[in-house]
Amino acid sequence: METESPAPLPQVSETVLRRRKTLRQVKEARTKARNAQRKVRQSSGTKTEKFKYPEAFVREYRHGQKDKIRLHRNAKRKSKQYDVPAENKLGFVIRIRRYVIPTY
């Protein structure tokens, strides 16, 4: 029985190893900084609402509609002649320029 020597491992150049090491260090530094920022944000306690979820818009719209109906009914109940001001409407005006055919 012959003893076979193990196949030699492929060698990686020293520059590649250094680059890997520096990238690993940079990645660790980034994660540490990110974790520190998270801790600062969490420790502040107050969360500011940076954007609204669609549910919030729906809730506000429904609340506004119910409020409008309630005011309308109250005005109607208090006097037989109720005057509830209509909401302002938005109109668009588009100017279409006439195409002029040059006459010679």
SVG drawing of the C-alpha trace seen along z (x, -y; Angstrom):
<svg xmlns="http://www.w3.org/2000/svg" viewBox="-87 -85 91 87">
<polyline fill="none" stroke="black" stroke-width="0.4" points="0.0,0.0 1.3,-3.3 0.8,-6.3 -0.4,-9.2 0.6,-12.7 -2.3,-15.1 -2.8,-17.5 -1.2,-20.9 -3.6,-23.7 -3.9,-26.6 -1.9,-29.5 -3.5,-33.0 -1.4,-36.0 -0.4,-38.2 -2.1,-41.2 -5.5,-39.4 -5.1,-38.3 -4.3,-41.9 -7.3,-43.2 -9.6,-40.6 -8.3,-41.6 -8.8,-45.3 -12.3,-44.8 -13.1,-42.6 -11.9,-45.4 -13.9,-48.0 -17.0,-45.9 -16.6,-45.4 -16.1,-49.1 -19.3,-49.9 -21.4,-47.4 -20.1,-48.9 -20.9,-52.4 -24.4,-51.3 -25.1,-49.5 -24.0,-52.6 -26.3,-54.8 -29.2,-52.4 -28.5,-52.5 -28.6,-56.3 -31.8,-56.3 -33.5,-53.8 -32.3,-55.6 -33.8,-58.9 -37.2,-57.4 -39.2,-59.7 -39.9,-58.5 -40.8,-61.1 -43.2,-60.1 -41.2,-60.5 -43.9,-59.2 -47.5,-58.2 -48.8,-54.7 -51.8,-54.4 -54.0,-53.3 -53.4,-56.8 -54.7,-58.5 -57.8,-56.3 -58.4,-56.9 -58.1,-60.7 -60.4,-60.7 -63.1,-58.6 -62.9,-60.8 -63.2,-63.9 -66.3,-62.5 -68.0,-61.6 -67.2,-65.0 -68.7,-66.7 -71.9,-64.6 -72.2,-65.4 -71.8,-69.1 -74.4,-69.0 -76.9,-67.2 -76.4,-69.6 -76.9,-72.6 -80.0,-71.0 -81.4,-70.2 -80.9,-73.7 -82.7,-75.5 -84.9,-74.6 -82.9,-76.7 -79.4,-75.3 -76.6,-76.9 -73.5,-74.7 -70.8,-76.2 -69.7,-74.0 -66.1,-73.0 -63.9,-74.8 -63.5,-73.0 -60.4,-72.9 -60.6,-73.7 -58.0,-73.3 -57.8,-75.6 -56.0,-74.4 -55.2,-76.7 -55.1,-75.0 -53.4,-77.2 -54.9,-77.3 -52.8,-75.8 -52.3,-78.6 -51.7,-77.5 -49.5,-80.0 -51.0,-81.5 -48.7,-82.6"/>
</svg>
